[in-house]
Amino acid sequence: MSFLQLSKEGAISVITINRPPANAMSYSLIIELDELFDQIAKDEETRVVVIHGEGRFFSAGADIKEFTQVSEQKMHDQTMSVHKIFRKIETFEKPVIAAIHGAALGGGLELAMSCHIRYVASNAKLGLPELNLGLIPGYGGTQRLPSLVGLAKAAELMFTSESLTGEEAVQWGLANAHFPEAELRESVLAKAHKIAEKSPIALKSAIDLLRLGDAPNLRETLEAEAQHFAGCFKTEDAKEGITAFVEKRKPVFKGQ
């Protein structure tokens, strides 16, 4: 089953996440995203890529039910694969824009942070709630969030597991601009078309240079994140957090 839809708006390729009810980021969805970006890379007519979600959300996070059936080693290997895919998006030679409405939480926000630009609905919710499950952000969140909002604000957002509104996300530096939800798609496409008018060669050079400084360090720190993220899965706290989420109750963590 396909969870992504690809459409064209002139020189804009629009990727729509369509996995009801919450557009959860399953591993198969992320693999499909990887394949779609390979396809778009070969499309000479595409100048800009826009990612958005169908229905109520951009993406409410990873598919937690998948976490109940995965070993520590498999989670590490899978996480490193996701890192590679999100890094491909981050360094994609064509500008990639996330258009966020409803919610971008956990893995959904980590996908959005791998995009070059984030535009949000004013009433959207953005956050990394993984600590509620006895886990940590594992798809690049511990590294990309501080680079966007600063260490102290990143710590607050992760430690409290609270979410920001779209307007607050702009104030924090997590998003570029916010719009009323009803105007988000039209506003983002207008920005995308403006970017698409630029030289694709110059755009590629700008992307390469913007990311040049962080590349070596980010590769190392993402590996460390994957090890810690996978390590969480052998703890009793993580098992309790994931089970509590599935059972729709508050977890009781014991530090084990």
C-alpha positions in Angstrom: 0.0 0.0 0.0 1.3 3.5 -0.9 1.2 6.1 1.8 2.5 8.9 -0.4 1.0 10.8 -3.3 3.1 12.8 -5.8 1.5 15.6 -7.8 2.9 18.5 -9.9 2.1 22.2 -9.6 4.1 23.5 -12.6 7.8 23.2 -11.5 6.8 22.1 -8.0 6.6 18.5 -6.9 4.1 18.1 -4.1 4.5 15.0 -1.8 1.3 14.3 0.2 1.5 12.1 3.2 -1.7 10.0 3.3 -1.8 7.5 6.1 -5.0 8.0 8.1 -5.8 8.8 10.8 -2.6 10.6 11.9 -0.1 10.1 9.0 2.2 8.2 11.4 5.7 7.8 10.1 6.0 4.0 9.7 9.3 2.6 8.5 7.7 1.5 5.2 6.4 5.1 4.6 9.9 6.5 5.1 11.4 3.9 2.7 8.7 5.0 0.2 9.7 8.6 0.8 13.3 7.7 -0.1 12.2 6.1 -3.3 10.1 9.1 -4.2 13.0 11.5 -3.7 15.2 9.3 -6.0 12.4 9.7 -8.6 12.2 13.5 -8.2 15.9 13.8 -8.4 15.7 12.6 -12.0 12.8 14.9 -12.9 14.5 17.9 -14.6 11.2 19.9 -14.6 11.0 19.9 -10.8 12.7 22.9 -9.2 11.2 22.7 -5.7 9.6 20.0 -3.5 6.8 20.6 -1.0 5.8 18.0 1.6 2.5 18.2 3.4 -0.1 15.9 5.0 -3.6 14.9 4.0 -6.3 15.1 6.6 -5.9 16.6 10.1 -2.2 16.4 10.5 1.2 16.8 8.8 2.3 13.8 10.8 1.6 13.1 14.5 4.8 11.1 14.8 6.3 7.6 14.5 4.1 4.5 14.4 4.5 3.5 18.1 2.9 0.1 17.5 5.9 -0.8 15.4 8.1 -0.2 18.4 6.5 -3.2 20.3 8.0 -5.7 17.9 11.6 -4.6 17.4 14.9 -5.6 18.9 17.6 -3.2 20.0 19.8 -4.1 17.1 17.1 -3.9 14.5 16.0 -0.5 15.9 19.6 0.7 15.6 19.9 -0.5 12.0 16.5 0.9 11.1 17.3 4.3 12.7 20.6 4.6 10.8 18.6 3.9 7.6 16.2 6.7 8.5 19.1 9.1 9.2 20.5 8.4 5.8 17.1 9.1 4.2 16.5 12.3 6.1 20.1 13.4 5.4 19.3 12.9 1.7 16.4 15.3 2.0 18.5 17.8 4.0 21.1 17.8 1.3 18.8 17.4 -1.7 19.9 19.5 -4.6 16.4 21.0 -5.0 14.9 23.1 -2.2 12.5 21.1 0.0 9.7 22.8 1.9 7.6 21.4 4.7 4.0 22.8 4.9 2.8 21.9 8.4 -0.8 21.9 9.6 -2.5 20.2 12.5 0.5 18.6 14.1 4.2 17.7 13.4 5.2 15.7 16.4 8.1 13.3 17.0 9.2 11.7 13.8 6.9 14.1 11.9 8.8 17.1 13.2 12.1 15.3 12.6 11.1 14.9 9.0 10.1 18.6 8.8 13.4 19.6 10.4 15.3 17.8 7.6 13.6 20.1 5.1 15.3 23.3 4.1 12.3 25.5 5.0 9.3 25.1 7.3 6.0 27.0 6.9 3.3 26.3 9.4 -0.3 26.9 10.1 -0.7 29.4 13.0 -2.6 26.9 15.1 -0.3 23.9 14.3 1.4 21.9 17.1 5.1 21.1 16.9 7.0 19.1 19.4 9.2 16.1 20.4 7.2 14.1 23.0 9.4 11.0 23.0 10.4 11.3 26.6 6.8 10.6 27.5 7.4 7.1 26.2 10.7 6.6 28.0 12.5 7.2 24.7 14.5 10.0 23.1 14.0 11.6 19.6 15.8 9.1 17.3 15.4 10.5 13.8 17.8 13.4 14.1 15.8 15.5 16.5 18.5 15.7 19.2 20.9 17.2 16.7 18.7 19.4 14.4 16.5 21.0 17.0 19.4 22.7 18.9 20.9 24.0 15.6 17.5 25.7 14.9 16.4 27.0 18.3 19.5 26.9 20.5 20.5 24.4 23.2 18.5 25.8 26.1 15.2 25.9 24.1 15.8 22.5 22.6 16.4 21.1 26.1 13.1 22.7 27.4 11.1 21.4 24.4 12.4 17.8 24.7 12.5 17.6 28.5 9.0 18.8 29.0 7.6 17.1 25.9 5.4 20.2 25.5 4.5 21.4 22.0 4.7 24.8 20.3 2.0 26.5 18.3 2.9 27.5 14.8 3.2 31.1 15.8 5.5 30.1 18.7 7.6 27.9 16.4 8.3 31.0 14.3 9.3 33.0 17.3 11.6 30.2 18.4 13.2 29.9 15.0 11.9 26.5 14.3 9.7 27.7 11.4 10.1 30.4 8.9 6.6 31.9 8.8 3.0 31.1 9.9 -0.2 31.5 8.0 -3.9 30.8 8.8 -4.5 27.1 8.2 -6.9 27.8 5.3 -4.3 29.9 3.5 -1.3 27.6 4.2 -1.2 25.6 1.0 -1.7 28.6 -1.3 0.9 30.6 0.6 3.5 27.8 0.5 3.0 27.2 -3.2 3.4 31.0 -3.8 6.7 30.8 -2.0 7.7 27.7 -3.8 7.0 29.2 -7.2 9.1 32.2 -6.3 12.0 30.0 -5.5 11.5 27.9 -8.6 12.1 31.0 -10.7 15.8 31.0 -9.6 18.6 29.2 -11.3 18.7 25.6 -10.4 22.4 25.6 -10.6 22.7 28.5 -8.1 20.1 26.9 -5.8 22.1 23.7 -5.7 25.3 25.6 -4.9 23.5 27.5 -2.1 22.2 24.3 -0.6 25.7 22.7 -0.8 27.3 25.7 1.0 24.6 26.1 3.6 25.2 22.5 4.8 28.9 22.3 4.2 29.9 23.3 7.8 27.8 20.8 9.7 28.2 17.7 7.6 31.2 15.9 9.2 30.0 16.6 12.8 26.4 15.7 12.1 27.3 12.3 10.7 29.1 11.5 13.9 26.5 12.8 16.2 23.6 11.0 14.4 25.4 7.7 14.9 25.6 8.5 18.6 21.9 9.4 18.6 21.0 6.1 16.9 23.0 4.1 19.6 21.2 5.9 22.5 17.8 5.6 20.8 18.2 1.9 20.2 19.5 1.5 23.7 16.3 2.9 25.2 14.5 -0.1 23.8 16.1 -2.5 26.3 14.9 -0.5 29.3 11.8 -1.3 31.3 10.9 2.3 31.2 10.6 2.2 27.4 8.6 -0.9 27.5 6.3 0.7 30.1 6.0 3.9 28.0 5.2 2.2 24.8 2.7 -0.1 26.4 1.0 2.8 28.2 0.7 4.7 24.9 -0.9 1.7 23.2 -3.2 1.1 26.2 -4.0 4.9 26.3 -2.9 5.3 29.9 -0.3 7.4 31.8 3.0 5.5 32.1 4.7 4.9 35.5 8.5 5.1 35.0 10.8 3.5 37.6 14.2 4.3 36.2 15.0 0.8 35.1 
